[in-house]
């Protein structure tokens, strides 16, 4: 992994995360969509990042994700959202829900705030290895 300068420990970070589901012919957005006043009341994918995902948790998830960047086969809806509402993403990456669940299982001390993999799997309507979370910081 490459080294990342995270600045001070008190850095405030807002995290965006979205769930995608793998289909036979590609990926589709599995996160809910809704009206977001921050985007001029546009219908956009709703952020599923836990409110507790500040710089500490984001940094950790970013590093264990392998700092992958955006998936090249990302869903059209998420591509359009990014192209319309973002000029640049800060440290984008992704993890399969199976990877998220493994990490949760290994965190026996409860050191990190986690995505709720079981709820995401139920809402995504697919197995953990057919779901992924795409995320970045603001």
ChimeraX attribute file (.defattr): number of C-alpha atoms within 10 A of each C-alpha:
attribute: neighborCount
match mode: 1-to-1
recipient: residues
	/A:1	9
	/A:2	7
	/A:3	6
	/A:4	10
	/A:5	6
	/A:6	11
	/A:7	7
	/A:8	8
	/A:9	8
	/A:10	10
	/A:11	10
	/A:12	13
	/A:13	16
	/A:14	15
	/A:15	21
	/A:16	21
	/A:17	21
	/A:18	20
	/A:19	28
	/A:20	23
	/A:21	25
	/A:22	20
	/A:23	11
	/A:24	5
	/A:25	6
	/A:26	11
	/A:27	19
	/A:28	18
	/A:29	21
	/A:30	22
	/A:31	21
	/A:32	14
	/A:33	14
	/A:34	13
	/A:35	13
	/A:36	13
	/A:37	10
	/A:38	7
	/A:39	11
	/A:40	8
	/A:41	10
	/A:42	12
	/A:43	13
	/A:44	20
	/A:45	20
	/A:46	16
	/A:47	17
	/A:48	18
	/A:49	22
	/A:50	16
	/A:51	11
	/A:52	15
	/A:53	22
	/A:54	18
	/A:55	19
	/A:56	17
	/A:57	18
	/A:58	24
	/A:59	17
	/A:60	13
	/A:61	22
	/A:62	20
	/A:63	17
	/A:64	17
	/A:65	18
	/A:66	13
	/A:67	17
	/A:68	16
	/A:69	17
	/A:70	16
	/A:71	13
	/A:72	7
	/A:73	11
	/A:74	17
	/A:75	17
	/A:76	13
	/A:77	16
	/A:78	20
	/A:79	14
	/A:80	12
	/A:81	13
	/A:82	14
	/A:83	11
	/A:84	10
	/A:85	10
	/A:86	9
	/A:87	7
	/A:88	10
	/A:89	15
	/A:90	11
	/A:91	18
	/A:92	20
	/A:93	23
	/A:94	25
	/A:95	22
	/A:96	20
	/A:97	25
	/A:98	17
	/A:99	18
	/A:100	21
	/A:101	17
	/A:102	12
	/A:103	15
	/A:104	18
	/A:105	11
	/A:106	9
	/A:107	13
	/A:108	9
	/A:109	7
	/A:110	10
	/A:111	9
	/A:112	17
	/A:113	18
	/A:114	19
	/A:115	19
	/A:116	15
	/A:117	21
	/A:118	12
	/A:119	9
	/A:120	20
	/A:121	21
	/A:122	11
	/A:123	13
	/A:124	22
	/A:125	12
	/A:126	16
	/A:127	13
	/A:128	20
	/A:129	14
	/A:130	17
	/A:131	26
	/A:132	27
	/A:133	24
	/A:134	22
	/A:135	25
	/A:136	21
	/A:137	20
	/A:138	12
